Amino acid sequence: MKSNFKKLYLPLAILFFLVTAICYFFGTVLKQKQIDPGVVAGANSLLFIICFYSLRSQLKSMDNTNPHAMVRGVMGSVVLKLFVLGAAAFIYLYNAGEAKSVNALFVSMGLYILYTWLEVKIAMQLNPSKKDGGS
């Protein structure tokens, strides 16, 4: 289980640390392109936490006898990410005023798509023996 845990969460950790390193080391370059690295790093952290939680819940749903439990888990995590990031974007836009970075929000939306794709890819690898509805 421990090696399976490392294998499943390693791509998420790599993506998280890669984006965090880009925000930290290339912060001045991002600011020149009118991208606030703090907003991108915050969205990255939110996405990592939500993906970590949703993959953990999907591992638990594999023990469920209902075949649709896994699909509900994936769809639920997509909706959860959408609402949490939507609320975070709304709060940011409301509080930032004139200093808002719309480009950082677009980068965050790209990260949302990347994390969602990675999560679905990992979820598809969780149980590769059940294909085409067979057992």
N, C-alpha and C positions, 0 to 999 in steps of 0.2 A: 504494500500500500504506500509505503514511504517513497519508493522509486516512482510509482505511478503518480504520486502527488507532485514530485519534482518535475516529472515529464509533462504533466498537464499545466502547471503554473509557470514553468520556465518561459514560454513565449510571452506571457503577460508581463512577467518581471522584466524581461529584456526590453519590451516596448516601453514600459514605464520608465526604466532607467535611461533609455535612449532619449526619450522626449524630455525628461528632466535634465539630462546633460546638455541637450541642445538649448534649452531655456536658460541654463546657468552659464554655459560657456559662450554662447552666441547671443546673449541678451542685448548687447549694443547693436548688433546687426539686425536683430528683430525689431528693436526700437526705431532704427532708421527706416524700416519698412512699415512703420506704424502698427506694429504688433506688440502688444503688452505681454512680456514673457510671464508675468505674474498671473495673468488671466489664463494663459495656456497651461501653466504649471498647475493651477488650481483645478481646471477642467480635467487635466491628466490624472490628478490625484483622485478626484471624484469618480472618474471612469474606472480607474484601477480598483478602487474599493468596491464599487458596484459589481464589476466583473468577477472579482475574487469571491464575493458573497454569492453571486448567482451560480458560478461553477461549483461552489461548495454545495449549494442546494440541489444542483443537478446530479451531483454524485450521490446524494441521498435519494433522489427520485428514481435512480436506476433500480433500487430494491423494490420499488412499487410494482405491483402486478398489472396495473393499468398501463397499457401501451401509450396512452396519450399524455401521461404525466410528464415525460421528458419534453414533449412539444410545448406543453403549457409552461414548463419552467423556462424554456428558451424565449418564448413569446412574452412571458411575464417580465423577464429581465430586460428585454428590449423596451418594453413600455416603461418600466421603472427607470431605466437610463434616460429615456426621452423626457419623462416628467421631472426628474431630479435636475437634469441639465437645463431644461426649459425654465424651471423655477430659479435656478442659479443665474441663468442669463437675464431673466427679468429683474432679479434683485440687483445684479451688476449694472444693468442699464439704468435702473431707477436711481441707484446711489452714485454712479460715476458722473452723471451730468455731462458737462462739456468735455471731460477728460476720457470719455469712453473710447475703446478701441474696437471698432467693428471688425477689423481684420483679424483680431484675436478671437472673436466669436466665430468667424468663418473657419479659422484653423481648428477651433474646438469642435465645430461640427464635423470637420474632416476626421478628427480623432475619434469622435463618436462612431462614425462609419467604420473606421479601422478597428476599434475595440469590438464592435458588434460582429464584424466579419471574423475576427480572431476567436471570439467566444463561440460563434456557431461552428467554426472549423474544429475547435477543441471538443465541443459537444458532440460533433459527428464522430470523433475518434473515440469517444467514451465506450461505445458499444458497437464495434464494427461487425460483430457476428450476426446482428439482426438487420438484414437488408431486405427490401421489397416486402416488408410485412411478415416475413417468415420468422421462425423461432430457432 
